[in-house]
Amino acid sequence: MSRDEPITAESIDRLCSAAQLPLPAERRRALAPMLAQLVAAANELSRKMSGSGYRGIVPILRFPER
């Protein structure tokens, strides 16, 4: 799934198959619009929080290397 690909019932089918998640087809179809809205909102928030006006108040998270 590419970063710019829209969330569709087909993309959820692929994700469920890759994760071996036995989600019934009717639930997968119902999940597509919800997940599409969630991803769009998360992307919008990410763009907003990465702006220069927020850099002083948002900590930078860095995971330690193992």
DAURCOR-V573155 format. One record per residue. N is the residue number from 1. SS is DSSP state (~ for helix, > for strand, _ for the rest). NEAR is the number of other ideal C-beta (glycine too) atoms within 12 Angstrom. D_FIRST is the distance of its C-alpha to the first C-alpha in whole Angstrom. Layout:
BEGIN
N/SS/NEAR/D_FIRST + N/SS/NEAR/D_FIRST
END
This chain:
BEGIN
1/_/19/0 + 2/_/8/4 + 3/_/9/7 + 4/_/9/8 + 5/_/14/7 + 6/_/19/9 + 7/_/29/9 + 8/_/19/11 + 9/~/23/12 + 10/~/17/10 + 11/~/23/7 + 12/~/31/10 + 13/~/22/11 + 14/~/18/8 + 15/~/22/8 + 16/~/23/12 + 17/~/16/12 + 18/~/11/11 + 19/_/13/13 + 20/_/8/16 + 21/_/15/16 + 22/_/10/19 + 23/_/20/18 + 24/_/13/20 + 25/~/16/19 + 26/~/11/21 + 27/~/17/20 + 28/~/26/16 + 29/~/20/17 + 30/~/15/19 + 31/~/25/16 + 32/~/26/14 + 33/~/17/16 + 34/~/17/17 + 35/~/25/14 + 36/~/20/13 + 37/~/15/17 + 38/~/15/16 + 39/~/25/13 + 40/~/16/15 + 41/~/15/18 + 42/~/15/17 + 43/~/18/16 + 44/~/14/19 + 45/~/15/21 + 46/~/15/19 + 47/~/12/20 + 48/~/15/24 + 49/~/19/24 + 50/_/14/24 + 51/_/14/26 + 52/~/10/30 + 53/~/10/32 + 54/~/15/30 + 55/_/12/30 + 56/_/10/33 + 57/_/10/32 + 58/_/15/29 + 59/_/9/29 + 60/_/11/27 + 61/_/7/25 + 62/_/6/25 + 63/_/6/25 + 64/_/5/27 + 65/_/4/27 + 66/_/3/28
END
